[in-house]
Amino acid sequence: RKEVEQDPGPFNVPEGATVAFNCTYSNSASQSFFWYRQDCRKEPKLLMSVYSSGNEDGRFTAQLNRASQYISLLIRDSKLSDSATYLCVASKGGSYIPTFGRGTSLIVHP
Amino acid sequence: EPEVTQTPSHQVTQMGQEVILRCVPISNHLYFYWYRQILGQKVEFLVSFYNNEISEKSEIFDDQFSVERPDGSNFTLKIRSTKLEDSAMYFCASRGTGAGGYTFGSGTRLTVV
């Protein structure tokens, strides 16, 4: 079983749409969770950390469900510039080794 | 904003040659990583480095790979005898203490011919 699993997509949505990505992780020892954004042939860039209480940053909302080992990312009012691959990351405590999912591709069209 | 710097941005090498990829992590970070990403595939962990030693490595990080932090600022990845399948984007990352995320460099694209 893959450690971090994501639906690869692509998700093809119009501008202004709301889109949700899901991610599951298999290692119950994981303690830190993040969403990264990766543009084509660029490095991953931190979008937001994910906390148990849920957190919001502008149009982006991240949720963590430890019992189900499930992480989500909600993007509201999608912009063309949101087109990218979104990477789910889980990290074990102590070693702090981040494990990446394969990524979910988002295409926002006019 | 502090950043992780990687050089070169692109390196072409012949099969069997040694390459050294260089990284300058963020100055007050303590945890350092190398990752690779083969075109179209996921970001894969290679090795982590903390307190001047390897803390964990993956199956990919075999005897042909090594890492060094020679002078307290640079963090290098050496591939001793490159193979065609080593062609990939190699990312260096660093992290400080606390709950912050990992900062990645812009990567070195390695092409083995």
Boltz contact constraints between the chains, C-beta under 6 A:
constraints:
  - contact:
      token1: [A, 34]
      token2: [B, 101]
      max_distance: 6.0
  - contact:
      token1: [A, 43]
      token2: [B, 91]
      max_distance: 6.0
  - contact:
      token1: [A, 43]
      token2: [B, 104]
      max_distance: 6.0
  - contact:
      token1: [A, 43]
      token2: [B, 106]
      max_distance: 6.0
  - contact:
      token1: [A, 43]
      token2: [B, 107]
      max_distance: 6.0
  - contact:
      token1: [A, 44]
      token2: [B, 104]
      max_distance: 6.0
  - contact:
      token1: [A, 46]
      token2: [B, 101]
      max_distance: 6.0
  - contact:
      token1: [A, 49]
      token2: [B, 101]
      max_distance: 6.0
  - contact:
      token1: [A, 95]
      token2: [B, 56]
      max_distance: 6.0
  - contact:
      token1: [A, 96]
      token2: [B, 31]
      max_distance: 6.0
  - contact:
      token1: [A, 97]
      token2: [B, 48]
      max_distance: 6.0
  - contact:
      token1: [A, 97]
      token2: [B, 56]
      max_distance: 6.0
  - contact:
      token1: [A, 98]
      token2: [B, 102]
      max_distance: 6.0
  - contact:
      token1: [A, 100]
      token2: [B, 42]
      max_distance: 6.0
  - contact:
      token1: [A, 100]
      token2: [B, 43]
      max_distance: 6.0
  - contact:
      token1: [A, 102]
      token2: [B, 42]
      max_distance: 6.0
